[in-house]
Amino acid sequence: MPNSSLKLYCPNLRCRALNTEHDQFCQKCGSSLPKRWLWTVGPSAHAFQVGDVIGDRFVFRGPRVVFDTQPGLPVTMAAELPDNLVPYLKLFPYRLHVPQVYTLLSLEEGRLLYCFF
């Protein structure tokens, strides 16, 4: 269900204007607006309602899907990489066929949420 109030920041660091998720180009500077829909994994992936903002950046859009509202900014890992994710990173040479780790969000009570690109 599209949310008309969902805003996407321009990736141009000199502009950073707010646009709607339906815009293909920034309404202020004309830069292309990349859309990043991410797949979430982990026990916390089902704990959100559509429209919930996660980590001041991601908006929960549906079952296991989040939308990155700030695609121009680098993602920071909020937690250290857990041991169970290290073997997955060895699949990087096959990144065209296997989703890449995008970020790891640390939620309250020590829960983690993995986001894949």
N, CA, C and O of each residue as an XYZ file, in Angstrom:
468
protein
N       0.839     -1.166      0.000
C       0.000      0.000      0.000
C       0.885      1.231      0.000
O       1.569      1.470      0.995
N       0.911      2.025     -1.060
C       1.758      3.206     -1.114
C       1.366      4.240     -0.068
O       0.184      4.468      0.193
N       2.358      4.848      0.513
C       2.152      5.885      1.512
C       2.531      7.215      0.880
O       3.708      7.456      0.611
N       1.553      8.084      0.637
C       1.825      9.337     -0.059
C       2.713     10.269      0.763
O       3.312     11.188      0.203
N       2.812     10.058      2.066
C       3.634     10.930      2.894
C       5.081     10.453      2.979
O       5.905     11.115      3.610
N       5.408      9.321      2.362
C       6.767      8.803      2.390
C       7.676      9.704      1.564
O       7.408      9.954      0.389
N       8.739     10.185      2.172
C       9.651     11.117      1.509
C      10.995     10.450      1.275
O      11.480      9.665      2.090
N      11.575     10.787      0.143
C      12.874     10.273     -0.265
C      13.828     11.458     -0.409
O      13.538     12.412     -1.131
N      14.965     11.391      0.283
C      15.944     12.469      0.215
C      16.752     12.361     -1.068
O      17.097     11.259     -1.496
N      17.050     13.480     -1.673
C      17.872     13.524     -2.879
C      19.271     13.002     -2.530
O      19.825     13.385     -1.499
N      19.855     12.132     -3.373
C      21.194     11.614     -3.079
C      22.308     12.637     -3.316
O      23.441     12.426     -2.883
N      21.998     13.739     -3.998
C      22.980     14.792     -4.229
C      23.235     15.499     -2.898
O      22.340     16.152     -2.361
N      24.438     15.374     -2.371
C      24.740     15.915     -1.043
C      24.650     17.431     -0.981
O      24.526     17.985      0.111
N      24.707     18.120     -2.114
C      24.551     19.573     -2.131
C      23.084     19.972     -2.116
O      22.755     21.114     -1.792
N      22.210     19.055     -2.458
C      20.784     19.377     -2.568
C      20.005     18.851     -1.353
O      19.459     19.639     -0.581
N      19.953     17.534     -1.186
C      19.260     16.849     -0.080
C      17.790     17.255      0.047
O      17.240     17.230      1.148
N      17.147     17.629     -1.062
C      15.734     18.021     -1.034
C      14.847     16.786     -0.828
O      15.221     15.670     -1.189
N      13.679     17.009     -0.247
C      12.718     15.932     -0.053
C      11.872     15.757     -1.318
O      11.427     16.730     -1.926
N      11.663     14.498     -1.695
C      10.852     14.141     -2.850
C       9.915     13.018     -2.429
O      10.114     12.403     -1.381
N       8.901     12.748     -3.234
C       8.036     11.615     -2.940
C       8.674     10.355     -3.498
O       9.544     10.425     -4.366
N       8.245      9.206     -3.002
C       8.818      7.952     -3.479
C       8.455      7.674     -4.935
O       9.064      6.809     -5.565
N       7.481      8.385     -5.473
C       7.052      8.166     -6.848
C       7.849      9.001     -7.851
O       7.781      8.745     -9.053
N       8.599      9.991     -7.376
C       9.420     10.819     -8.267
C      10.609     10.008     -8.767
O      11.212      9.244     -8.013
N      10.942     10.181    -10.047
C      12.126      9.527    -10.593
C      13.341     10.443    -10.541
O      14.480      9.977    -10.513
N      13.092     11.751    -10.528
C      14.162     12.737    -10.480
C      13.847     13.750     -9.380
O      12.685     14.028     -9.083
N      14.908     14.293     -8.783
C      14.742     15.310     -7.735
C      13.997     16.512     -8.311
O      14.317     16.990     -9.400
N      13.017     16.985     -7.584
C      12.214     18.114     -8.032
C      12.971     19.438     -7.933
O      12.534     20.445     -8.491
N      14.107     19.442     -7.223
C      14.880     20.674     -7.061
C      16.095     20.725     -7.998
O      16.310     21.724     -8.684
N      16.892     19.637     -8.024
C      18.138     19.684     -8.802
C      18.130     18.776    -10.029
O      19.018     18.894    -10.874
N      17.155     17.875    -10.154
C      17.064     17.006    -11.324
C      17.886     15.728    -11.236
O      17.934     14.973    -12.207
N      18.535     15.460    -10.101
C      19.310     14.224     -9.951
C      18.388     13.013     -9.969
O      17.234     13.088     -9.546
N      18.910     11.900    -10.462
C      18.153     10.655    -10.463
C      17.970     10.173     -9.025
O      18.896     10.261     -8.219
N      16.782      9.663     -8.698
C      16.488      9.182     -7.350
C      16.497      7.657     -7.337
O      15.534      7.031     -7.781
N      17.579      7.048     -6.830
C      17.605      5.582     -6.764
C      16.619      5.077     -5.715
O      16.445      5.698     -4.667
N      15.989      3.968     -5.999
C      15.047      3.340     -5.062
C      15.705      2.071     -4.530
O      16.080      1.190     -5.304
N      15.843      1.979     -3.215
C      16.446      0.796     -2.605
C      15.407      0.098     -1.748
O      15.064      0.552     -0.656
N      14.921     -1.004     -2.263
C      14.006     -1.877     -1.532
C      14.856     -2.998     -0.975
O      15.539     -3.686     -1.733
N      14.830     -3.197      0.323
C      15.698     -4.171      0.970
C      14.890     -5.297      1.590
O      13.779     -5.094      2.080
N      15.466     -6.475      1.559
C      14.873     -7.675      2.133
C      15.433     -7.825      3.544
O      16.647     -7.748      3.732
N      14.581     -8.035      4.529
C      15.035     -8.150      5.918
C      14.951     -9.597      6.386
O      14.072    -10.355      5.976
N      15.885     -9.953      7.250
C      15.965    -11.304      7.806
C      16.247    -11.176      9.295
O      16.916    -10.241      9.736
N      15.739    -12.108     10.045
C      15.979    -12.136     11.479
C      14.674    -12.253     12.236
O      13.604    -12.033     11.668
N      14.748    -12.596     13.508
C      13.524    -12.758     14.293
C      12.719    -11.467     14.433
O      11.525    -11.517     14.728
N      13.349    -10.320     14.228
C      12.652     -9.044     14.358
C      11.995     -8.584     13.060
O      11.356     -7.532     13.037
N      12.138     -9.347     11.986
C      11.630     -8.928     10.672
C      10.108     -8.837     10.632
O       9.557     -8.154      9.769
N       9.428     -9.506     11.541
C       7.965     -9.492     11.554
C       7.396     -8.596     12.655
O       6.186     -8.594     12.883
N       8.242     -7.844     13.330
C       7.807     -7.069     14.492
C       7.337     -5.664     14.156
O       7.093     -4.870     15.064
N       7.204     -5.336     12.881
C       6.887     -3.967     12.488
C       5.557     -3.896     11.745
O       5.083     -4.883     11.182
N       4.974     -2.708     11.759
C       3.759     -2.416     11.006
C       4.146     -1.602      9.770
O       5.163     -0.908      9.783
N       3.354     -1.679      8.712
C       3.615     -0.899      7.504
C       3.662      0.586      7.869
O       2.756      1.102      8.523
N       4.722      1.260      7.441
C       4.895      2.679      7.735
C       5.818      2.963      8.904
O       6.210      4.113      9.103
N       6.178      1.949      9.688
C       7.097      2.155     10.811
C       8.468      2.572     10.288
O       8.959      2.024      9.301
N       9.083      3.550     10.963
C      10.421      4.004     10.601
C      11.425      3.258     11.475
O      11.291      3.216     12.698
N      12.424      2.674     10.834
C      13.437      1.886     11.530
C      14.778      2.591     11.377
O      15.226      2.830     10.255
N      15.407      2.917     12.464
C      16.727      3.541     12.437
C      16.771      4.901     11.769
O      17.790      5.245     11.171
N      15.714      5.684     11.845
C      15.639      7.036     11.277
C      15.911      7.084      9.775
O      16.197      8.151      9.231
N      15.823      5.938      9.103
C      16.189      5.905      7.692
C      15.327      4.960      6.866
O      14.972      5.278      5.731
N      14.994      3.827      7.413
C      14.275      2.794      6.674
C      12.802      2.803      7.057
O      12.458      2.993      8.224
N      11.942      2.599      6.078
C      10.501      2.550      6.314
C      10.021      1.147      5.982
O      10.266      0.639      4.888
N       9.337      0.525      6.933
C       8.817     -0.824      6.728
C       7.661     -0.756      5.746
O       6.701     -0.019      5.973
N       7.739     -1.517      4.654
C       6.738     -1.451      3.593
C       5.860     -2.695      3.493
O       4.802     -2.644      2.866
N       6.265     -3.788      4.083
C       5.474     -5.007      4.012
C       6.263     -6.166      4.581
O       7.326     -5.970      5.170
N       5.753     -7.366      4.408
C       6.457     -8.523      4.971
C       7.906     -8.596      4.497
O       8.173     -8.836      3.319
N       8.835     -8.386      5.425
C      10.273     -8.491      5.190
C      10.849     -7.465      4.210
O      11.964     -7.655      3.723
N      10.134     -6.399      3.910
C      10.623     -5.403      2.954
C      10.693     -4.030      3.618
O       9.738     -3.584      4.255
N      11.851     -3.362      3.457
C      12.016     -1.985      3.931
C      12.492     -1.127      2.763
O      13.094     -1.627      1.812
N      12.212      0.167      2.851
C      12.584      1.139      1.823
C      13.578      2.112      2.422
O      13.334      2.674      3.490
N      14.711      2.319      1.737
C      15.742      3.246      2.196
C      15.375      4.653      1.729
O      15.316      4.907      0.526
N      15.128      5.568      2.667
C      14.725      6.928      2.316
C      15.905      7.867      2.119
O      15.713      9.017      1.724
N      17.131      7.401      2.388
C      18.321      8.242      2.240
C      19.391      7.497      1.441
O      20.456      7.190      1.977
N      19.121      7.203      0.164
C      20.053      6.383     -0.616
C      21.394      7.045     -0.906
O      22.334      6.353     -1.297
N      21.517      8.340     -0.733
C      22.771      9.032     -1.010
C      23.770      8.996      0.129
O      24.940      9.328     -0.064
N      23.328      8.595      1.317
C      24.223      8.556      2.473
C      24.748      7.151      2.696
O      24.016      6.179      2.508
N      26.021      7.029      3.100
C      26.544      5.692      3.391
C      25.842      5.088      4.606
O      25.418      5.800      5.517
N      25.732      3.786      4.597
C      25.076      3.068      5.687
C      26.117      2.716      6.736
O      27.216      2.273      6.404
N      25.773      2.912      7.995
C      26.666      2.517      9.077
C      26.084      1.299      9.771
O      24.869      1.176      9.928
N      26.954      0.415     10.179
C      26.518     -0.763     10.920
C      26.322     -0.360     12.368
O      27.222      0.203     12.991
N      25.147     -0.647     12.903
C      24.830     -0.270     14.275
C      25.322     -1.301     15.276
O      25.242     -1.078     16.484
N      25.824     -2.412     14.796
C      26.286     -3.473     15.692
C      27.472     -4.170     15.044
O      27.722     -4.014     13.849
N      28.197     -4.939     15.842
C      29.289     -5.729     15.287
C      28.709     -6.894     14.503
O      27.606     -7.365     14.781
N      29.462     -7.341     13.534
C      29.020     -8.440     12.682
C      28.945     -9.727     13.499
O      29.951    -10.138     14.078
N      27.780    -10.372     13.562
C      27.670    -11.609     14.332
C      28.376    -12.767     13.629
O      28.542    -12.767     12.409
N      28.780    -13.740     14.415
C      29.526    -14.882     13.887
C      28.741    -15.660     12.830
O      29.335    -16.205     11.899
N      27.415    -15.719     12.964
C      26.644    -16.514     12.010
C      26.553    -15.856     10.631
O      26.092    -16.498      9.688
N      26.973    -14.607     10.486
C      26.924    -13.918      9.205
C      28.262    -13.959      8.467
O      28.303    -13.718      7.261
N      29.335    -14.255      9.159
C      30.670    -14.280      8.548
C      30.762    -15.298      7.409
O      31.295    -14.950      6.355
N      30.275    -16.539      7.556
C      30.348    -17.474      6.425
C      29.573    -16.978      5.194
O      29.972    -17.250      4.062
N      28.487    -16.264      5.408
C      27.709    -15.725      4.294
C      28.534    -14.746      3.464
O      28.380    -14.687      2.244
N      29.407    -13.978      4.112
C      30.223    -13.003      3.404
C      31.220    -13.661      2.452
O      31.722    -13.005      1.539
N      31.511    -14.932      2.649
C      32.411    -15.648      1.733
C      31.758    -15.892      0.377
O      32.429    -16.300     -0.571
N      30.457    -15.647      0.280
C      29.752    -15.793     -0.991
C      29.836    -14.539     -1.847
O      29.203    -14.470     -2.900
N      30.602    -13.555     -1.418
C      30.693    -12.292     -2.149
C      31.075    -12.469     -3.620
O      30.547    -11.735     -4.455
N      31.965    -13.404     -3.986
C      32.273    -13.569     -5.413
C      31.040    -13.945     -6.254
O      31.048    -13.781     -7.474
N      30.000    -14.441     -5.608
C      28.777    -14.822     -6.308
C      27.681    -13.770     -6.126
O      26.495    -14.098     -6.183
N      28.068    -12.506     -5.908
C      27.132    -11.445     -5.564
C      26.070    -11.186     -6.628
O      25.029    -10.604     -6.322
N      26.306    -11.602     -7.863
C      25.272    -11.440     -8.881
C      24.112    -12.397     -8.654
O      23.014    -12.175     -9.164
N      24.350    -13.462     -7.892
C      23.341    -14.493     -7.674
C      22.869    -14.598     -6.232
O      21.867    -15.254     -5.946
N      23.591    -13.953     -5.328
C      23.274    -14.017     -3.898
C      23.121    -12.588     -3.376
O      23.971    -11.745     -3.659
N      22.067    -12.297     -2.626
C      21.905    -10.929     -2.091
C      23.098    -10.516     -1.237
O      23.694    -11.339     -0.542
N      23.438     -9.229     -1.299
C      24.540     -8.688     -0.520
C      24.023     -8.115      0.791
O      22.905     -7.604      0.858
N      24.841     -8.205      1.827
C      24.492     -7.583      3.099
C      24.566     -6.076      2.907
O      25.592     -5.555      2.470
N      23.495     -5.377      3.227
C      23.429     -3.923      3.066
C      23.727     -3.233      4.394
O      24.536     -2.307      4.454
N      23.067     -3.692      5.456
C      23.321     -3.140      6.783
C      22.804     -4.109      7.835
O      22.052     -5.038      7.538
N      23.217     -3.873      9.043
C      22.774     -4.636     10.203
C      22.278     -3.619     11.212
O      23.054     -2.806     11.714
N      20.991     -3.662     11.510
C      20.399     -2.698     12.437
C      20.272     -3.313     13.819
O      19.774     -4.430     13.968
N      20.717     -2.591     14.817
C      20.594     -3.018     16.200
C      19.330     -2.395     16.775
O      19.211     -1.172     16.851
N      18.386     -3.242     17.179
C      17.127     -2.785     17.738
C      17.174     -2.879     19.253
O      18.169     -3.328     19.822
N      16.103     -2.456     19.902
C      16.059     -2.524     21.359
C      16.160     -3.966     21.840
O      15.874     -4.898     21.089
N      16.562     -4.145     23.075
C      16.693     -5.441     23.736
C      17.692     -6.359     23.036
O      17.570     -7.580     23.122
N      18.680     -5.787     22.344
C      19.717     -6.582     21.716
C      19.293     -7.334     20.471
O      20.049     -8.169     19.974
N      18.101     -7.063     19.951
C      17.648     -7.749     18.739
C      18.326     -7.135     17.518
O      18.636     -5.943     17.502
N      18.554     -7.964     16.492
C      19.204     -7.515     15.274
C      18.267     -7.691     14.089
O      17.411     -8.575     14.084
N      18.439     -6.840     13.089
C      17.678     -6.944     11.858
C      18.676     -6.838     10.719
O      19.352     -5.819     10.577
N      18.776     -7.894      9.897
C      19.675     -7.899      8.754
C      18.934     -7.357      7.541
O      17.786     -7.729      7.299
N      19.587     -6.473      6.770
C      19.007     -5.938      5.537
C      19.906     -6.331      4.381
O      21.118     -6.117      4.427
N      19.317     -6.905      3.346
C      20.053     -7.359      2.182
C      19.633     -6.569      0.962
O      18.465     -6.207      0.816
N      20.593     -6.301      0.083
C      20.372     -5.552     -1.142
C      20.083     -6.532     -2.249
O      19.861     -6.126     -3.390
